[in-house]
Amino acid sequence: MEDDLISARNPFPEGIEERLAAQLAFIAEADKLKTILRASPLAAADRRENDAEHSWHLALMVVLLAEYANEPIDVGHAVKLVVIHDLVEIYAGDSPVFDAASRLDQREREEAAADRLFPVLPDDQAREMRELWDEFEAGQTPEARFCKAIDRLEPMVLNWFNEGGTWRMPGANLATIRARESGVVAGSTSLGAATGMLVDEGVRRGWIRDRTAQDDGPGGEPVA
């Protein structure tokens, strides 16, 4: 596995202390996140966003929108969660929410990726990063619930400015999109209400179709 790391291509000078070398190796490996494309289109340019851009956008949203969380949150801790949550996609790849086939083994792929990626760090930081990733995935703390809400809101906003965006994917319909909306409500009723307005207007403008048997392709079942 170590031979596959970016840092293995041009090893650091021997004088760099072991702990710092491991941290720099992880930072170099994280550069791969910039190459993982998501389904969501950008609002500012005619291309899809990558995972690094998505994670940065979530961090900004957490800072700006923390006041709307259903429960008081530690903003710094929440920022850590959103910065770390998609790092596993360096190895697991993106799993578009409206593509059910790509999500069948998502958990297994991402667990394997976490097992491979975080140990690049020194042991103490590897444990911390894995705990943060597990916390986000479990969604049981106030911060994790809010971060999951933001993770669902961000593509909704991008879709709005793209007149549908991923809402037009084969597996997307009113039922699957409402399921994503409910994930926003779980972390923020205020942001959930705003998301509901976006969805309602998206339906009115014809960007979102009703769920029908002939229209639903693979992935047409509601997604939690």
Secondary structure, 3 states (H helix, E strand, C coil): CHHHCHHHCCCCCCCCCHHHHHHHHHHHHHHHHHHCEEEEECCCCCCEEEHHHHHHHHHHHHHHHHHHCCCCCCHHHHHHHHHHCCCCHHHHCCCCCCCHHHHCCHHHHHHHHHHHHHHHCCHHHHHHHHHHHHHHHHCCCHHHHHHHHHHHHHHHHHHHHCCCHHHHCCCCCHHHHHHHHHHHHHHCHHHHHHHHHHHHHHHHCCCCCCCCCCCCCCCCCCCC
